Amino acid sequence: MNIPKVLCVEPSSVYLGTLVCMLKNAGYDVAVASNGEQAVSLFASQSFDGVLLDYDLPDNTGVSVRGNMKQMKPDIPVLLFAGVGPQTPILLRFFGAYISQERSVDKSAA
């Protein structure tokens, strides 16, 4: 059986620990990165079924990192996980879904 592998990109160790625990309990294999540079490097060198990406990274924005990832592997879904406030149509244009750190999942047209 093939276990789906997710790249989780989050600079906060508190959020990252919670996300990894939740994803592993849901049956995912999880790789982690704490900034955009690490995330893009891992994404380029490994195979992933999806990415859970924070918007506010110490070295970049989630939108920029997502752009780099989509240039390399356009078919891999990248979901935004952020506390940037209510979802906006602009963010949903770039991401398959927006997951607010304060709210539930809101899916857009991928």
PLY file of the C-alpha trace (Angstrom):
ply
format ascii 1.0
element vertex 110
property float x
property float y
property float z
element edge 109
property int vertex1
property int vertex2
end_header
0.00 0.00 0.00
1.32 3.42 -0.99
1.28 5.95 1.88
0.69 9.52 0.64
3.60 11.85 1.37
3.00 15.48 2.34
5.47 18.34 2.68
4.47 20.54 5.61
6.04 24.03 5.58
5.60 26.01 8.81
8.08 28.23 10.68
6.35 27.93 14.07
7.45 24.82 15.96
4.13 24.83 17.85
2.00 24.77 14.69
4.41 22.42 12.94
4.27 19.86 15.74
0.48 19.94 15.75
0.24 19.64 11.97
2.70 16.76 11.79
0.87 14.90 14.55
-2.49 15.39 12.82
-1.17 14.37 9.41
0.61 11.27 10.73
-2.50 10.23 12.67
-4.45 10.58 9.41
-2.05 8.14 7.74
0.32 10.46 5.87
4.10 10.28 5.60
5.27 13.81 6.49
8.40 15.78 5.59
8.90 19.21 7.16
10.50 22.53 6.31
10.58 25.75 8.33
11.25 28.23 5.52
10.80 28.67 1.79
14.33 27.76 0.78
14.17 24.43 2.64
10.72 23.76 1.21
11.72 24.34 -2.41
14.87 22.24 -1.97
12.93 19.30 -0.49
10.18 19.66 -3.09
12.75 19.51 -5.90
14.58 16.48 -4.53
11.71 14.29 -3.28
8.36 13.04 -4.45
5.26 14.44 -2.71
1.53 13.93 -3.11
0.76 17.37 -1.71
2.08 20.39 0.17
0.65 22.20 3.18
2.29 25.64 3.07
2.21 28.53 5.52
1.75 31.98 3.97
4.12 33.91 6.24
7.59 32.38 6.00
10.76 34.00 7.41
12.43 34.21 4.00
9.50 34.46 1.58
5.73 34.36 1.11
3.72 31.24 0.51
2.58 32.64 -2.84
6.17 32.95 -4.06
7.18 29.50 -2.78
4.07 27.99 -4.35
5.03 29.61 -7.67
8.47 27.98 -7.56
6.94 24.61 -6.74
4.34 24.82 -9.51
7.07 25.58 -12.08
8.81 22.34 -11.10
5.81 20.04 -10.56
2.56 21.69 -11.67
0.33 18.71 -10.84
1.13 18.55 -7.13
-1.58 20.27 -5.02
-0.36 23.07 -2.73
-2.69 24.11 0.09
-2.28 27.37 1.99
-2.27 27.22 5.79
-2.28 30.70 7.25
-3.45 33.11 9.86
-3.52 36.02 7.39
-7.19 36.77 7.98
-10.27 35.86 6.03
-9.79 34.16 2.71
-9.63 36.37 -0.33
-10.30 35.62 -3.99
-6.68 36.54 -4.73
-5.29 33.83 -2.43
-7.74 31.25 -3.73
-6.59 31.92 -7.30
-3.15 30.59 -6.35
-3.97 27.71 -4.02
-6.14 24.57 -4.15
-7.54 25.40 -0.70
-7.08 27.94 2.05
-6.94 26.60 5.62
-7.16 29.36 8.19
-5.37 28.72 11.45
-8.56 30.06 13.03
-11.19 28.37 10.84
-12.04 25.20 8.94
-11.09 24.17 5.40
-12.54 26.14 2.48
-11.97 24.50 -0.90
-11.77 26.44 -4.12
-11.67 25.24 -7.68
-8.28 23.58 -8.00
0 1
1 2
2 3
3 4
4 5
5 6
6 7
7 8
8 9
9 10
10 11
11 12
12 13
13 14
14 15
15 16
16 17
17 18
18 19
19 20
20 21
21 22
22 23
23 24
24 25
25 26
26 27
27 28
28 29
29 30
30 31
31 32
32 33
33 34
34 35
35 36
36 37
37 38
38 39
39 40
40 41
41 42
42 43
43 44
44 45
45 46
46 47
47 48
48 49
49 50
50 51
51 52
52 53
53 54
54 55
55 56
56 57
57 58
58 59
59 60
60 61
61 62
62 63
63 64
64 65
65 66
66 67
67 68
68 69
69 70
70 71
71 72
72 73
73 74
74 75
75 76
76 77
77 78
78 79
79 80
80 81
81 82
82 83
83 84
84 85
85 86
86 87
87 88
88 89
89 90
90 91
91 92
92 93
93 94
94 95
95 96
96 97
97 98
98 99
99 100
100 101
101 102
102 103
103 104
104 105
105 106
106 107
107 108
108 109
